[in-house]
Amino acid sequence: MKGYNRLEQIMDYLKGHNLATVEQLVAVTDASPATIRRDLIKLDQEGVISRTHGGVTLNRFIPSQPTTHEKMQRNLQEKQAIASAAAGLVKAGDAIVLDAGTTMIELARQLTHLPLRVITSDLHIALFFSEFKQIEVTIIGGRIDDSSQSCIGEHGRKLLQNVWPDIAFLSCNGWDLARGITAPTEEKAGVKRDLIANASRRVLLADSSKYGAWSLFNVTHLNALTDIVTDARLNEDVRVQLEQLPCQLTIAS
């Protein structure tokens, strides 16, 4: 097996397991222990994994917000599939809240045929929807975060605290069962928390590559959601665990 494919197998296994031993990775990849150890040294040097006494784990702490430009081409097919599945939840006349992010932009592109009331923190989404007369769009306002080109701060939070939307669509940089949904800054976490607080339906849109990653500030735990929409590359073990939650899990293909 070529090195690239083997490394990809190792990464996929680590995404679904908190800890992996050399022996487990040998069984998964059908490679020799010496080959796996060389791969782990390479991944360790790149800062991708952390070594522990029991094995290795993914080093997936996200200290800062990636820019919209950086995220635009990452996992594009998965984001489009997630957006397509999420669009099926929206019906004509709904009042919806859209979080900031590239998956949300993909969702916005699939909703232009509907008459809607949209509230968003994302400047790109607000400008995009402003071209469609049947869509009433409100931007929450406040200070602009230069990495995501979205609104943060108390002004926008007060607006979100006083609306009761049909659906709130939430994005994130990292999510998992243990830590829930997290954000790199306290301000970001606060806006996201208020974005879903009063919604009848609270929907997380998150591609599988973000599972197991985390940042410093908690937004909410996964059991506070009504829906999770992710893609088909999510590890099967993780999928089984998520299906035990009280929310609806949708795997977009």
C-alpha positions in Angstrom: 0.0 0.0 0.0 1.3 3.4 -0.9 2.4 5.7 2.0 -0.3 8.3 1.4 -3.1 5.8 1.6 -1.6 4.2 4.7 -1.3 7.6 6.4 -4.9 8.3 5.5 -6.0 5.0 7.0 -4.1 5.9 10.2 -5.8 9.3 10.4 -9.2 7.9 9.7 -8.7 5.4 12.5 -7.5 8.0 15.0 -10.6 10.2 14.2 -12.8 7.5 15.5 -10.8 6.4 18.5 -9.5 8.3 21.5 -6.3 6.3 21.6 -4.6 3.9 19.2 -1.7 1.5 19.7 0.9 0.4 17.2 -0.6 -3.1 17.2 -4.1 -1.7 16.4 -2.7 0.4 13.5 -0.8 -2.6 12.2 -4.1 -4.6 12.1 -5.9 -1.7 10.4 -3.3 -1.0 7.7 -1.8 -4.5 7.3 1.7 -2.8 7.5 4.6 -3.9 9.7 5.2 -2.5 13.2 8.4 -0.8 11.9 6.5 0.9 9.1 3.8 2.2 11.5 6.4 3.5 13.9 8.1 5.5 11.1 4.6 6.9 10.1 3.9 7.9 13.6 7.3 9.6 13.9 6.5 11.6 10.8 3.0 12.6 12.1 4.4 13.5 15.4 7.0 15.8 13.8 4.3 17.5 11.8 2.3 18.1 15.0 -0.6 16.0 13.9 -0.5 13.5 16.8 0.5 13.3 20.4 2.3 10.4 21.9 1.1 9.0 25.3 2.2 6.0 27.4 -0.7 4.0 26.0 -0.3 4.9 22.3 -1.1 7.9 20.2 -4.0 10.4 19.8 -4.8 13.1 17.4 -3.5 16.5 18.4 -6.6 18.4 17.3 -6.7 21.5 19.5 -7.7 24.5 17.4 -6.3 27.7 19.1 -7.6 30.2 16.6 -10.3 30.7 14.0 -9.3 29.7 10.5 -10.2 32.4 7.9 -13.1 31.9 5.4 -10.6 31.8 2.6 -8.6 29.0 4.3 -11.8 27.0 4.8 -13.4 27.6 1.4 -11.9 24.6 -0.5 -11.6 22.2 2.4 -14.0 19.2 2.2 -16.1 21.0 -0.4 -18.0 17.9 -1.6 -18.9 17.0 2.0 -20.1 20.5 2.7 -22.3 20.5 -0.4 -23.8 17.2 0.6 -24.5 18.4 4.1 -26.0 21.6 2.8 -28.3 19.7 0.5 -29.5 17.5 3.3 -30.0 20.5 5.6 -32.0 22.4 2.9 -34.6 19.7 3.0 -35.5 20.7 6.6 -36.5 24.2 5.5 -40.0 25.0 4.2 -41.5 28.2 2.7 -42.3 30.9 5.2 -39.8 29.7 7.8 -37.8 32.0 10.0 -34.2 30.7 10.1 -30.9 31.7 11.7 -27.7 30.9 9.9 -24.4 30.8 11.7 -21.2 32.0 9.9 -19.1 29.6 7.8 -18.5 28.0 4.4 -21.0 25.2 5.0 -23.6 27.8 5.8 -22.8 29.6 2.5 -23.4 26.3 0.7 -26.7 26.0 2.5 -27.7 29.6 1.6 -27.2 28.8 -2.1 -29.7 26.0 -1.9 -32.5 28.1 -0.3 -32.9 30.9 -2.8 -36.2 29.5 -4.3 -38.0 29.8 -0.9 -39.7 32.8 0.7 -37.9 33.1 4.0 -37.0 35.3 6.9 -33.2 34.9 7.5 -31.2 36.2 10.4 -27.4 35.7 10.1 -24.1 36.8 11.6 -22.3 36.2 8.3 -21.6 39.2 6.0 -21.2 37.0 2.9 -24.6 35.3 3.5 -26.4 38.6 4.2 -25.1 40.1 1.0 -25.9 37.0 -1.0 -29.5 36.9 0.2 -30.0 40.6 -0.3 -30.3 39.9 -4.1 -33.5 37.8 -3.6 -36.7 39.8 -3.1 -38.6 36.9 -1.5 -36.1 36.6 1.3 -36.1 39.1 4.2 -32.6 39.1 5.6 -31.4 40.6 8.9 -27.8 40.8 9.9 -27.3 40.7 13.7 -24.8 43.6 13.7 -21.9 44.4 16.0 -18.1 44.2 15.6 -16.8 42.3 12.6 -14.5 39.4 13.2 -11.8 39.7 10.5 -11.1 36.0 10.2 -14.7 34.9 9.4 -16.2 38.2 8.3 -19.0 37.7 10.7 -20.5 39.7 13.6 -19.6 39.2 17.2 -20.3 41.0 20.5 -23.2 42.1 22.7 -25.1 43.9 20.0 -25.8 40.8 18.0 -26.3 38.6 21.0 -29.1 40.9 22.3 -30.9 40.5 18.9 -30.5 36.7 19.0 -31.8 36.6 22.5 -35.1 38.2 21.4 -36.0 36.1 18.4 -37.7 32.7 18.3 -36.8 31.1 14.9 -38.2 27.9 13.4 -34.7 26.6 12.8 -31.2 27.6 13.8 -28.3 26.2 11.8 -25.1 26.0 13.8 -21.5 25.6 12.4 -18.3 24.8 14.3 -14.6 24.2 14.0 -14.7 21.2 16.3 -17.2 18.8 17.8 -17.3 15.5 19.7 -19.3 13.6 22.3 -17.0 14.4 25.2 -16.5 18.2 24.7 -19.6 19.0 22.6 -19.3 22.0 20.3 -16.4 24.4 20.9 -15.2 27.8 19.7 -11.7 29.4 19.8 -12.9 32.6 21.6 -15.4 33.5 24.3 -17.1 36.0 22.0 -17.6 33.4 19.3 -18.9 30.8 21.8 -21.4 33.4 23.2 -22.9 34.3 19.8 -23.3 30.6 18.9 -24.9 29.8 22.2 -27.5 32.6 21.7 -28.0 31.7 18.0 -29.6 28.3 19.0 -31.1 29.2 22.4 -34.7 30.1 21.3 -35.0 28.0 18.1 -37.6 25.3 17.8 -35.1 23.2 15.9 -31.4 23.4 16.6 -29.3 21.8 13.8 -25.5 21.3 13.8 -23.9 21.2 10.3 -20.4 19.8 10.7 -18.3 17.7 8.3 -16.6 14.6 9.7 -13.1 16.0 9.4 -14.0 18.3 12.4 -15.1 15.4 14.6 -12.7 15.0 17.5 -11.2 18.6 17.2 -11.8 21.1 19.9 -11.1 24.7 21.0 -11.0 26.3 24.4 -14.6 27.5 24.9 -17.7 25.3 25.1 -20.8 26.3 23.1 -23.1 23.4 24.0 -23.1 19.7 24.3 -24.5 17.6 21.5 -27.6 16.4 23.5 -28.9 20.0 23.5 -29.4 19.7 19.7 -32.4 18.4 17.8 -30.4 17.4 14.7 -26.9 16.7 13.6 -26.1 16.7 9.8 -22.7 15.3 8.8 -21.2 13.4 5.9 -20.6 9.7 5.1 -16.9 9.7 6.0 -17.8 9.8 9.7 -16.3 6.8 11.5 -18.8 3.9 12.0 -18.0 3.6 15.7 -18.7 7.3 16.2 -21.9 7.0 14.2 -23.2 4.3 16.5 -22.4 6.4 19.5 -24.1 9.5 18.1 -27.2 7.5 17.3 -27.7 7.0 21.0 -28.2 10.7 21.5 -31.8 12.2 21.7 -31.2 14.2 18.5 -31.7 13.1 14.9 -28.5 12.1 13.1 -28.5 12.6 9.3 -25.6 11.2 7.2 -25.4 13.2 3.9 -24.2 11.2 1.0 
